[in-house]
Each structure stands twice: as C-alpha cells, then as structure tokens.
Amino acid sequence: MPTGSTYSMAWRSRDEPGLRVAEPTLDEVCVHAGALAGYYNEPTNRALLTNEQDFDARDVVDQFKGMWAAGDRPFLLYVGESLVGDCDLRHVEDDRAEFAILVGPRATQAKGLGTRFSKMVHLLAFGPLRMSRVYAAVRPENAGSLRMFEKLGYEVDQTPEARRYAEAPDDVCVSIGAETFRRLHEATAAVVEIAVRA
C-alpha cells in the first residue's frame, strides 16, 4: 500500500476537460484491475511493453503491491470517470526515477493523451517530489513513445546512469532534467492542479 502523501493531478483548461491522474488506493486498483489486465494483454500493447505474461486482475493487484513495496509511485489515468491507462515513477532513488506509461485503449492512442498525462506526472516529479532527473528506456520500434518523449524534452542519454534502465541492449535510453522540463512546459504548469489526496 502507498505510504506517505499521495497526489492527484487535474488539467484545469477548457481545451482539456476531464484529464486526471491519481496515485490510487488499493481499493481503486482492485476496481480497475480487470481493465488494466485487458490493456496489458492487448496484442499491440503487449508487444510494445515486451510483456510476456498473460495478466489477470489478481496479477495486476500483485504488481501494484510490488511497486509500492519497492518504493515506486504508480498512477492511474482518467478521462472524465473513465480509466484509460496507468503510468509510474519506478526505481525511485534519492532525486531520480524511471518513467513508464501506457494509454491502453487502442482508439485513444496517438492522439496526444500520453504526452499530456506525462506532463502532469512530470510536474509532480519535478515539483512536490523534488526530483532532479527522470529517465526512460524505450524499444526502438516504439516510434510513438519515442515521439512522445521527444515532445516532453527528453534527449538520448548514453551515460551508464541511463543505461541502467535498459532491459535489452538495443533499448533507446533517454532522460530529462528538472530545469529543462520547467523551461519547456511553463504554460502547462499554469493549468495543472496538483493536490495531496486525503
């Protein structure tokens, strides 16, 4: 279960109604575990995630419990009241972490949702969570994710620190620092509300 303060984020702009990100409770994960399992198992998503197991709802709950136990910060992604995916800041250590995201329904992919949700989580990472750098490792064939990270301001990072997050030798490792993110996304910061969850 999550320990310490947890957060929610909402996009308060007229052109993006209803975008919301929340660090979930265990009960919330249980409610959405079946839908998340479906997203993970969808063939295209599965290939991009290099997911080799068939998930069921129990596996999803166990995965979230494992992330919490490791000190990771998982999030659920909503458009209105509809769950559309999840993301997380994983391998959190000191002021650094790795970021991963999945917008699950195929019909909602490649429409910029992943970029907007990612901006929201990075505002939390580089704000209240006081991180200085966030990393990601992407499969080279995952052109959509590579474009998203480029829009966020990530750059290819071949340092040993970045390569630690690679799961395969040909993974593309990227990273972004707090100062760069704040400079590029000042306008987003003005319309995203970050709140501590009760």
C-alpha positions as CSV (number, residue, x, y, z in Angstrom):
1,M,0.0,0.0,0.0
2,P,1.2,3.5,-0.6
3,T,2.9,5.2,2.3
4,G,3.3,8.9,3.0
5,S,1.5,11.6,1.0
6,T,-0.2,10.6,-2.3
7,Y,-1.2,13.0,-5.0
8,S,-3.8,13.7,-7.7
9,M,-3.4,16.0,-10.7
10,A,-6.1,17.6,-12.8
11,W,-5.9,19.6,-16.1
12,R,-7.9,22.7,-15.5
13,S,-8.0,24.0,-19.0
14,R,-11.2,24.4,-21.2
15,D,-9.5,22.6,-24.1
16,E,-8.6,19.5,-22.0
17,P,-11.7,18.8,-19.8
18,G,-11.5,15.8,-17.5
19,L,-7.9,14.8,-17.7
20,R,-7.0,13.4,-14.3
21,V,-4.1,11.4,-12.8
22,A,-4.2,9.9,-9.3
23,E,-2.0,7.8,-7.1
24,P,-4.5,5.1,-6.3
25,T,-5.5,3.3,-3.1
26,L,-5.5,-0.5,-3.1
27,D,-9.4,-0.4,-3.4
28,E,-9.1,1.7,-6.5
29,V,-6.6,-0.7,-8.0
30,C,-8.9,-3.6,-7.3
31,V,-11.8,-1.8,-9.0
32,H,-9.7,-1.2,-12.2
33,A,-7.5,-4.3,-12.2
34,G,-9.6,-6.2,-14.8
35,A,-9.5,-3.2,-17.2
36,L,-5.7,-2.8,-16.7
37,A,-5.2,-6.5,-17.4
38,G,-7.0,-6.1,-20.6
39,Y,-4.8,-3.2,-21.6
40,Y,-1.6,-5.1,-20.8
41,N,-2.8,-8.2,-22.7
42,E,-3.9,-6.4,-25.9
43,P,-1.6,-7.7,-28.6
44,T,-0.1,-4.4,-29.8
45,N,0.3,-3.0,-26.3
46,R,1.8,-6.3,-25.2
47,A,4.4,-6.2,-27.9
48,L,5.4,-2.6,-27.1
49,L,5.6,-3.4,-23.4
50,T,7.6,-6.6,-24.2
51,N,5.0,-8.2,-21.9
52,E,5.5,-12.0,-21.9
53,Q,2.8,-12.9,-19.4
54,D,-1.0,-13.1,-19.5
55,F,-2.3,-10.8,-16.8
56,D,-5.5,-11.3,-14.9
57,A,-6.9,-8.9,-12.3
58,R,-5.0,-10.6,-9.4
59,D,-1.7,-10.2,-11.2
60,V,-2.4,-6.5,-11.6
61,V,-3.1,-6.1,-7.9
62,D,0.1,-8.0,-7.1
63,Q,2.0,-5.8,-9.5
64,F,0.8,-2.6,-7.8
65,K,1.6,-4.1,-4.3
66,G,5.1,-5.0,-5.5
67,M,5.7,-1.4,-6.8
68,W,4.5,0.1,-3.5
69,A,6.8,-2.3,-1.6
70,A,9.7,-1.2,-3.8
71,G,9.1,2.5,-3.2
72,D,7.7,3.1,-6.7
73,R,4.9,5.6,-7.4
74,P,2.2,4.1,-9.7
75,F,-0.6,6.3,-11.1
76,L,-4.0,5.7,-12.8
77,L,-5.0,7.8,-15.8
78,Y,-8.6,9.0,-16.4
79,V,-10.5,10.9,-19.0
80,G,-13.6,12.0,-17.0
81,E,-14.6,9.0,-15.0
82,S,-13.1,6.5,-17.5
83,L,-9.9,4.8,-16.8
84,V,-7.6,4.9,-19.9
85,G,-4.3,3.6,-18.6
86,D,-1.6,3.8,-16.0
87,C,2.0,5.1,-15.5
88,D,4.6,5.1,-12.8
89,L,7.8,6.6,-11.5
90,R,9.8,3.4,-10.8
91,H,13.2,2.7,-9.4
92,V,12.9,5.8,-7.3
93,E,16.2,6.6,-5.5
94,D,17.1,9.9,-4.0
95,D,16.1,12.5,-6.6
96,R,15.9,10.3,-9.6
97,A,13.4,7.8,-11.1
98,E,12.4,6.0,-14.3
99,F,9.1,6.8,-16.0
100,A,6.8,4.5,-18.0
101,I,3.3,5.0,-19.3
102,L,0.5,3.1,-21.1
103,V,-2.6,4.6,-22.6
104,G,-4.5,1.4,-23.0
105,P,-7.4,1.7,-25.4
106,R,-6.1,1.5,-29.0
107,A,-8.7,4.1,-30.1
108,T,-7.3,6.7,-27.8
109,Q,-3.6,6.1,-28.7
110,A,-1.6,8.5,-31.0
111,K,-3.9,11.4,-30.0
112,G,-1.5,13.2,-27.6
113,L,-3.1,11.8,-24.4
114,G,0.2,10.1,-23.4
115,T,2.1,13.4,-23.7
116,R,-0.5,15.4,-21.7
117,F,-0.7,12.8,-18.9
118,S,3.1,12.6,-18.9
119,K,3.4,16.3,-18.5
120,M,1.2,16.1,-15.4
121,V,3.2,13.4,-13.7
122,H,6.5,15.2,-14.5
123,L,5.1,18.4,-12.9
124,L,4.7,16.3,-9.8
125,A,8.1,14.7,-10.1
126,F,9.9,18.0,-10.6
127,G,7.7,19.8,-8.1
128,P,6.5,18.3,-4.8
129,L,8.6,15.1,-5.2
130,R,11.7,17.2,-5.8
131,M,13.3,15.0,-8.4
132,S,16.2,16.4,-10.5
133,R,16.2,13.9,-13.4
134,V,13.8,11.3,-14.8
135,Y,14.9,8.5,-17.2
136,A,13.1,6.2,-19.6
137,A,14.0,3.2,-21.7
138,V,12.1,2.6,-25.0
139,R,12.1,-0.1,-27.6
140,P,13.5,1.3,-30.8
141,E,10.4,0.1,-32.8
142,N,8.1,2.0,-30.4
143,A,8.1,5.2,-32.6
144,G,5.0,6.6,-30.8
145,S,6.8,6.6,-27.4
146,L,10.0,8.0,-28.8
147,R,8.0,10.9,-30.3
148,M,6.2,11.5,-27.0
149,F,9.5,11.6,-25.0
150,E,10.9,14.0,-27.6
151,K,7.9,16.3,-27.2
152,L,8.4,16.3,-23.5
153,G,12.0,17.4,-24.0
154,Y,13.8,14.2,-23.3
155,E,17.2,13.6,-25.0
156,V,19.0,10.4,-25.8
157,D,21.2,9.5,-22.9
158,Q,24.0,7.0,-23.3
159,T,25.5,7.5,-19.8
160,P,25.9,4.5,-17.5
161,E,23.3,6.0,-15.2
162,A,20.7,6.0,-18.1
163,R,21.7,2.6,-19.4
164,R,20.9,1.0,-16.1
165,Y,17.3,1.2,-17.0
166,A,17.7,-0.7,-20.3
167,E,16.1,-4.1,-20.4
168,A,17.7,-5.0,-23.8
169,P,21.0,-4.0,-25.4
170,D,19.2,-2.0,-28.2
171,D,16.8,-0.1,-25.9
172,V,16.9,3.7,-26.5
173,C,17.6,5.4,-23.2
174,V,16.5,9.0,-22.7
175,S,16.4,11.4,-19.8
176,I,15.3,14.9,-18.9
177,G,16.3,17.3,-16.1
178,A,14.1,19.4,-13.9
179,E,15.3,22.7,-15.3
180,T,14.8,21.7,-18.9
181,F,11.3,20.4,-18.2
182,R,10.2,23.5,-16.3
183,R,11.5,25.8,-19.1
184,L,9.7,23.9,-21.8
185,H,6.4,23.4,-20.0
186,E,5.8,26.6,-18.1
187,A,2.4,27.0,-19.8
188,T,1.3,23.5,-18.7
189,A,2.2,24.2,-15.1
190,A,-0.3,27.1,-15.1
191,V,-3.2,24.8,-15.9
192,V,-2.4,21.6,-14.0
193,E,-3.6,21.5,-10.4
194,I,-1.7,19.2,-8.0
195,A,-3.3,18.2,-4.8
196,V,-2.5,15.9,-1.9
197,R,-5.1,13.2,-1.6
198,A,-6.9,12.8,1.7
